[in-house]
Amino acid sequence: MAAQLLTIEVDRLDAGRVRLRLAGELDFDTAPELIAAAENVRRDGCQDLVIDLTGVALCDSSGLSALVVVHRSDIVRLTGVGPQLASLLDRTGLTELLGVERPAAGGMRAAG
């Protein structure tokens, strides 16, 4: 079974603000790609990094580790966190640390 690739789209929102839109699997094989992308935008002057996880189909412990590494070196907010990943972040105590933006007005919303 072939591993799904991770794609990272870089959106420069304005001076110092960047959004990384991830799609695919954030795992052992692809976690270094996230770290490298965050380092690249930081070198380009990013001071506010938003990581959109809407398109992430799978996140394993290596993916979580990459999110923590990126958090340690940048101001990071996570958006588009689906129910499965939200549960994983809650169980590991990373929801607050990583600045997960929750949907407004009462909980999880259906993806779509």
N, C-alpha and C positions, 0 to 999 in steps of 0.2 A: 504494500500500500504506500503510495507516494505521499510525502509530506506536502501539505499545502504551503505555498509561499506566503510571505508577508509582504504586503505593499504598504508603502508609507508615502502619503501625499503631503507636501509641505505647503501650507497656506500662510502667507505673510499678511497678517491682519492690519497692522500699522507699525509705526516705528517701535521696535522692541517687543512686539507681540506676534507670536507664531502659533499656529495650530498644526499638529501632526495628526493626520487622519490615517488610522491603521485599519487594514483589512486582511483577513486570513488568520493564520495561527501564530500566536505569540508564545513560543516554546523554546526549548533548548537550542534548536538550530537557528531560530530567527531573533532571539532576544538581543544578540550583539548588534543587529541592524537598528533596533530602536535606540540603543545606547549611542551608536555612531551618529544617527540622525540628530539626536538631542545635542551631542557635542558639536556637530556642524552648525546648527542654528545658534547655539550659544556663542561660538566663535564669531558668527556674523552679527552679534549684538542683541540677540534675544534675551529679554529680561522677564518675560511672562510667557510661559509655555503651556498650551492647552493640548492635551492628548485625547483625541476623540477615538473611543474604542467601539463605536457603533458596529463596525464591520468585523470585529474580532470574533471568530467562531470558537476559538479554544485558547485558553491561557493556562499554562502549567506553572509549576514552582519557579522555573527559570524565567518565565514571563513576569511573574510577580517580583522576582529579584531584580530584573531589569527596570521595572517601574520604581523600585526603591532606589536603585543606583541613580536613575535620572532625577528622582526627587531630591536626592542629597546634593546635587550640583545645580539645580535650577528651581525657580518658582514654578511649580507644576500644579495644574488642575486636570482632573480626569472627567470627561463627559462621555455620554453614550454608553454607559456601563449597563449591560444587560442583566437580567435576573440571576443567571448562573454565576457570572463574574462578581456581581454585587454580593451574593451569598458567600463566595470564596473570600472576598475582601473583608466582609464582616467577621467571618470565622477566624481569620488570621489577624484581626485587629488593625488592618491596614486602611480601612475606610477613612478614618479621620486623618491619619498620617499623610495619606496621599491626596487629600483634598478632593474627594469624590463629590461631584455635583449631583445632587439628588433631584429627581423631577419634582416640580412644584405641586402643591395641593394634594397630599395624601398618598405617597408611596410610589410603587413601581408602575410604569406604564408599559403597555404592550409594544413590542418592537414592530415597526412597519412603516 
